[in-house]
Amino acid sequence: MHWYWIDRFTVFESHKRAEAVKAISLAEDHMHDHFKHHPVMPGSLIIEGLAQTGGLLVCEATGYQAKVVLAKIPKILFHETETVPGDLLVYRATIESLRDGGAVVSVTAHRRDELLVEGEFVFAHLSTENFKETTLFHDGDLIDMMRVFGAYDVGIAEDGSKLREP
């Protein structure tokens, strides 16, 4: 992953749910192109922020052993799309189903109390046999991301104890 569309986790409950925030800033390069005199955060990047929130939740639930990819977005509904510099987005992801082959995650994005986006994502666990030569991340990258985003600062393990780095 070369771009991060979340700034920090505020809630992280292993195998259950995560909440992350993204502060929209005029300092971000894409804001100058979309649109020149009326900068807004593109809806596709809001989807990416939701996918990163849910994807890291699923990765942690698998013990970072599965190659987790966003496979499908069966449901996405935008209630409002205009997010501008100064807005703080709150991404919420909840694991609805977690199996060997993948996971179903419900997601929402809010600005303050206003629901902006809601949907459902399907994450696939790529089989290690078929994709063993495929490098999606280098060893330790996902754990480093979890550290940078503060997941271990706020995280709760499945047994209720403090979430710890593997």
N, C-alpha and C positions, 0 to 999 in steps of 0.2 A: 504494500500500500504506500503510495507516494504522497497522498493528500489525506489530511485528517479533517473530517467534517463534524467532529465533536471536540470539545475543549476539555471536559472533565466529567467523570462519573460523580453523581451525587448520591446514588443508591446502587448497590450491587448485591443481590441475593442469589447466591450460587444455585443453579438449576431452576430458578424461578423468574426473577425479573431484574431489570436494570433501568436506571434513569440517568441520562446524561444531558449536559447543557452545551449550547453553542451560542456564543456571542457574535452577532453579525457586526462586522467592522468595515468601514470604508477602506481600511488598510489592505484588505484582501484584493488581489489582482482581478479576480473575476467580476468584482463589483464595478469596475471601471468600464467593462465591456457590456454589461447587462443591467441597465441601459445607460448610455453616456450621461444624461442629465437627470435621470431618475433611477438610481441604482437599486436593484432588488436582488434578493437571493433566488437563484433559479430553483424551481420545484424539483428538478432532477437532483440537485445537491442536497435538498431536504431529504429526499428518498435515500440518498447515499449515507447521510448522517444516521437515519433510522436503521439502515442496513449494517452500518458499523457498530451501532449500539447493540442490535440483536445478534449480529455475527460474533462479536466478542463474548457475549453471554453464552452462546452455544459452544464456542471454542473452549471456554473455561469449563463448561459442563461435561465436555468430552475429555477433560484432562489434557487438552492441547494435542491429542493424539490423532484426531480426524482432520482431514483437509476439508474445511467448511467453506462452501461457496453459496452465494445467493443464486438459487436455481429458478425461482418463479415468484411472481407477485400476483397471486390470484385475485387480490382485492386491494384497491387503493382509491381513496376518496379525498379530494382536496376541497375543503370548505372555504379556505382563503389561501391565497398564494403570495400576496404581497408582503414580504418581510424585508425590512430596510435596515440600514446601519443604525445601531442603537438598540435593536430588538434582541431579546434573549429567547432562544428557542429551547424548549424542554422536550427531549426525546424519551419516550417510554417504550420498553419492550418487555413482553411477557411470554415465556415459553408455554405454549399450549400443549405441545406433544414433542417428545424427544425419543427417537428410536435409533437403532443401529445405522439406518440408511439416511437419516436426516432429522430435521426439526421443523415444526410449524411455530411461528412466532407472531403474536399480535402486536401491532405498533401504533403509537400516536405521537403527534407533534403538537405542542401547545406554545402559544405566546401569552404569557401570564395565564389567565383562566380561559383564554379563547382556544378552542380546538381548531387547529389548522388542517391537519391531515390524520386520517386513520386508515389502517389497512392490515393485511396479513401477508407475511413473507414465508416462503418455503426455502429452507437451507438444505443443501445436499451434502452428505459426507462422501467425498470421493473415495472410492475403493483404493486401498493402498496397493493392491495388485496391478490395477490398470493405470494408476497414476504415480507409481513409486518414483519414476524419474522426473516427475513434474515438481518444480520448486515454486510454491506460491509465496513462501516466506522462508527466511533463513532461521535456523535454530535460535530460539530465544526472542525473535522479533515480537511475537504476540504477547509474551510475558512482559517485554520491555514496554509495549504499548499500554498494557494494563497498568503498569507502574506509572508511566507518564500521565495517564488519564485519571490516576488516583483511585483505581478500583480496589487496591489493597489497603488504602486509607479508610474507605467507607464500607468495604465488602464484608459480607456475612457468609460463612460457609454453610453447606447444607445442614450440618448438625447444630447450627446456631452459634458456633464459635467464630472468632475473627478469621476472615479470609486470609490465607497465607500464600506466598509465592511457592510454586512447586519446586 
